[in-house]
Amino acid sequence: MKLLKDFTIPFVGLKIGKHHFDYQIEQAFFEHFEYEDFNDVNINVNLDLEKKTTLLELHFKISGWVNVNCDLTNEPYNQTIENEFDLVVKFGDEYNDENIDILIIPHGTYEVNIQQYIYELIILAVPIKRVHPGVEDGTLDSEILDKLEELSPKLKENKDKEEEIDPRWNTLKKLLTDK
Protein backbone atom coordinates (compact mmCIF):
# COMPACT_ATOMS: atom_id res chain seq x y z
CA MET A 1 0.00 0.00 0.00
CA LYS A 2 1.24 3.43 -0.91
CA LEU A 3 1.83 5.77 2.01
CA LEU A 4 -0.03 9.07 1.96
CA LYS A 5 2.41 11.97 2.32
CA ASP A 6 -0.04 14.05 4.36
CA PHE A 7 0.16 11.52 7.20
CA THR A 8 3.95 11.29 7.34
CA ILE A 9 5.48 13.31 10.18
CA PRO A 10 9.17 14.21 9.78
CA PHE A 11 10.05 14.35 13.47
CA VAL A 12 13.81 14.82 13.00
CA GLY A 13 13.36 18.57 12.50
CA LEU A 14 11.07 19.05 15.48
CA LYS A 15 12.32 20.47 18.76
CA ILE A 16 12.04 18.45 21.96
CA GLY A 17 8.63 19.14 23.48
CA LYS A 18 4.97 19.03 22.49
CA HIS A 19 3.68 19.54 18.96
CA HIS A 20 0.10 19.55 17.67
CA PHE A 21 -1.19 18.30 14.31
CA ASP A 22 -4.75 18.47 12.92
CA TYR A 23 -6.09 16.27 10.15
CA GLN A 24 -9.44 16.33 8.35
CA ILE A 25 -10.47 12.84 7.20
CA GLU A 26 -12.88 12.49 4.29
CA GLN A 27 -14.15 9.68 2.06
CA ALA A 28 -11.03 9.76 -0.19
CA PHE A 29 -8.95 8.53 2.76
CA PHE A 30 -10.98 5.30 2.95
CA GLU A 31 -10.96 4.88 -0.83
CA HIS A 32 -7.17 4.69 -0.53
CA PHE A 33 -7.62 1.70 1.82
CA GLU A 34 -10.35 0.25 -0.46
CA TYR A 35 -12.79 0.32 2.45
CA GLU A 36 -16.35 0.73 1.19
CA ASP A 37 -18.58 0.45 4.28
CA PHE A 38 -18.88 4.23 4.68
CA ASN A 39 -21.07 6.37 2.41
CA ASP A 40 -19.47 9.62 3.58
CA VAL A 41 -17.00 10.67 6.27
CA ASN A 42 -16.26 13.84 8.22
CA ILE A 43 -13.77 13.25 11.02
CA ASN A 44 -11.32 15.54 12.80
CA VAL A 45 -8.11 14.01 14.09
CA ASN A 46 -6.17 15.87 16.76
CA LEU A 47 -2.67 14.50 17.26
CA ASP A 48 -0.45 15.61 20.11
CA LEU A 49 3.15 14.53 19.58
CA GLU A 50 5.60 14.86 22.42
CA LYS A 51 9.19 14.47 21.30
CA LYS A 52 11.61 13.27 23.95
CA THR A 53 15.30 12.45 23.63
CA THR A 54 14.81 8.67 23.26
CA LEU A 55 11.20 8.27 22.13
CA LEU A 56 8.05 9.88 20.76
CA GLU A 57 4.67 9.87 22.47
CA LEU A 58 1.63 10.29 20.24
CA HIS A 59 -1.90 10.90 21.52
CA PHE A 60 -4.64 10.55 18.89
CA LYS A 61 -8.13 11.92 19.48
CA ILE A 62 -10.82 11.61 16.83
CA SER A 63 -14.34 13.01 16.67
CA GLY A 64 -16.88 13.39 13.91
CA TRP A 65 -19.32 11.24 11.98
CA VAL A 66 -19.44 8.52 9.39
CA ASN A 67 -22.45 7.94 7.16
CA VAL A 68 -23.33 4.24 7.25
CA ASN A 69 -26.33 2.10 6.38
CA CYS A 70 -28.54 0.82 9.19
CA ASP A 71 -28.28 -2.95 9.74
CA LEU A 72 -32.07 -3.25 10.16
CA THR A 73 -33.48 -0.93 7.52
CA ASN A 74 -30.52 -0.26 5.23
CA GLU A 75 -31.32 3.46 5.56
CA PRO A 76 -28.22 5.71 5.57
CA TYR A 77 -27.58 7.82 8.67
CA ASN A 78 -24.73 9.72 10.32
CA GLN A 79 -23.13 7.76 13.15
CA THR A 80 -21.19 10.02 15.51
CA ILE A 81 -17.90 8.57 16.71
CA GLU A 82 -15.23 9.49 19.22
CA ASN A 83 -12.08 7.60 20.14
CA GLU A 84 -8.65 8.09 21.67
CA PHE A 85 -5.38 6.19 21.37
CA ASP A 86 -1.86 6.54 22.77
CA LEU A 87 1.17 5.32 20.82
CA VAL A 88 4.80 5.23 21.92
CA VAL A 89 7.44 5.26 19.18
CA LYS A 90 10.81 3.88 20.26
CA PHE A 91 14.03 3.39 18.36
CA GLY A 92 15.60 -0.04 17.97
CA ASP A 93 17.58 -2.30 15.64
CA GLU A 94 14.68 -3.19 13.35
CA TYR A 95 11.05 -2.26 12.63
CA ASN A 96 8.59 -3.93 15.02
CA ASP A 97 4.86 -3.22 15.37
CA GLU A 98 3.82 -6.40 17.21
CA ASN A 99 2.64 -4.51 20.31
CA ILE A 100 -0.59 -2.57 19.99
CA ASP A 101 0.58 0.67 21.53
CA ILE A 102 4.38 0.49 20.97
CA LEU A 103 6.04 1.00 17.61
CA ILE A 104 9.76 0.33 17.27
CA ILE A 105 11.46 1.93 14.29
CA PRO A 106 15.11 1.54 13.22
CA HIS A 107 17.77 4.01 14.39
CA GLY A 108 18.32 6.69 11.77
CA THR A 109 14.63 6.87 10.77
CA TYR A 110 13.62 10.50 10.42
CA GLU A 111 9.84 10.23 9.88
CA VAL A 112 6.85 8.17 10.97
CA ASN A 113 3.66 7.49 9.01
CA ILE A 114 0.44 7.45 11.05
CA GLN A 115 -2.19 6.69 8.39
CA GLN A 116 -2.71 3.05 9.48
CA TYR A 117 -3.27 4.09 13.11
CA ILE A 118 -5.85 6.70 12.11
CA TYR A 119 -7.61 4.19 9.84
CA GLU A 120 -7.83 1.54 12.57
CA LEU A 121 -8.89 4.08 15.20
CA ILE A 122 -11.84 5.21 13.07
CA ILE A 123 -12.90 1.68 12.08
CA LEU A 124 -12.84 0.52 15.70
CA ALA A 125 -14.87 3.54 16.86
CA VAL A 126 -17.87 2.56 14.72
CA PRO A 127 -20.32 0.30 16.61
CA ILE A 128 -20.60 -3.30 15.47
CA LYS A 129 -24.39 -3.10 15.29
CA ARG A 130 -25.44 -0.03 13.35
CA VAL A 131 -28.98 1.02 14.18
CA HIS A 132 -30.57 4.18 12.82
CA PRO A 133 -31.55 6.52 15.70
CA GLY A 134 -35.05 6.76 14.19
CA VAL A 135 -35.51 3.02 14.72
CA GLU A 136 -34.65 3.30 18.41
CA ASP A 137 -37.02 6.19 19.14
CA GLY A 138 -39.72 5.11 16.67
CA THR A 139 -39.62 8.20 14.41
CA LEU A 140 -38.24 6.50 11.30
CA ASP A 141 -40.89 5.66 8.71
CA SER A 142 -39.56 2.86 6.53
CA GLU A 143 -41.13 0.19 4.33
CA ILE A 144 -38.77 -2.39 5.80
CA LEU A 145 -39.85 -1.58 9.37
CA ASP A 146 -43.51 -1.82 8.34
CA LYS A 147 -42.89 -5.24 6.78
CA LEU A 148 -40.98 -6.44 9.87
CA GLU A 149 -43.89 -5.33 12.08
CA GLU A 150 -46.37 -7.09 9.80
CA LEU A 151 -44.42 -10.37 9.88
CA SER A 152 -43.55 -10.34 13.58
CA PRO A 153 -45.38 -12.85 15.80
CA LYS A 154 -48.39 -11.42 17.62
CA LEU A 155 -48.89 -11.71 21.37
CA LYS A 156 -52.13 -13.13 22.68
CA GLU A 157 -54.63 -10.43 23.53
CA ASN A 158 -56.47 -12.22 26.32
CA LYS A 159 -54.34 -12.66 29.40
CA ASP A 160 -57.38 -13.67 31.46
CA LYS A 161 -57.57 -17.10 29.92
CA GLU A 162 -55.21 -19.49 31.54
CA GLU A 163 -53.22 -21.64 29.21
CA GLU A 164 -54.39 -25.18 28.76
CA ILE A 165 -52.38 -27.29 31.18
CA ASP A 166 -51.83 -30.97 30.80
CA PRO A 167 -54.10 -32.62 33.44
CA ARG A 168 -51.23 -34.74 34.72
CA TRP A 169 -49.57 -31.59 36.04
CA ASN A 170 -52.68 -30.66 38.02
CA THR A 171 -52.35 -33.77 40.15
CA LEU A 172 -48.71 -32.94 40.82
CA LYS A 173 -49.67 -29.42 41.91
CA LYS A 174 -51.97 -30.93 44.55
CA LEU A 175 -48.92 -32.44 46.20
CA LEU A 176 -47.59 -28.94 46.80
CA THR A 177 -50.81 -27.74 48.41
CA ASP A 178 -51.62 -30.88 50.44
CA LYS A 179 -49.12 -30.33 53.24
KADAJO-V735196 format. One record per pair of residues at least 24 apart in sequence whose ideal C-beta (glycine too) atoms are under 6 Angstrom apart, sorted by the first residue. I is the first residue (numbers start at 1). J is the second residue. D is the distance in Angstrom with one decimal. If there is no record, write none. Layout:
# KADAJO-V735196
i:I j:J d:D
i:I j:J d:D
This chain:
# KADAJO-V735196
i:3 j:113 d:4.9
i:4 j:115 d:5.2
i:7 j:113 d:5.8
i:7 j:114 d:5.2
i:7 j:115 d:3.9
i:8 j:111 d:5.2
i:8 j:113 d:4.7
i:9 j:112 d:5.5
i:10 j:110 d:6.0
i:10 j:111 d:4.4
i:12 j:110 d:3.8
i:14 j:51 d:5.2
i:16 j:51 d:5.2
i:18 j:50 d:4.9
i:19 j:49 d:4.7
i:20 j:48 d:5.7
i:21 j:47 d:4.3
i:33 j:119 d:5.7
i:38 j:66 d:4.8
i:39 j:67 d:4.1
i:39 j:76 d:5.3
i:40 j:67 d:4.0
i:41 j:66 d:5.2
i:45 j:118 d:5.7
i:55 j:88 d:6.0
i:55 j:90 d:4.9
i:56 j:89 d:4.0
i:57 j:88 d:5.8
i:58 j:87 d:4.4
i:59 j:86 d:5.4
i:60 j:85 d:4.5
i:60 j:121 d:5.8
i:62 j:121 d:5.7
i:68 j:130 d:5.2
i:70 j:130 d:5.9
i:70 j:132 d:3.9
i:71 j:129 d:5.9
i:71 j:130 d:5.0
i:72 j:135 d:5.7
i:73 j:132 d:5.9
i:73 j:142 d:4.6
i:73 j:144 d:4.6
i:73 j:145 d:5.9
i:75 j:132 d:5.3
i:75 j:142 d:6.0
i:77 j:132 d:4.7
i:81 j:125 d:4.0
i:81 j:126 d:5.9
i:83 j:121 d:5.3
i:83 j:125 d:3.8
i:85 j:121 d:5.2
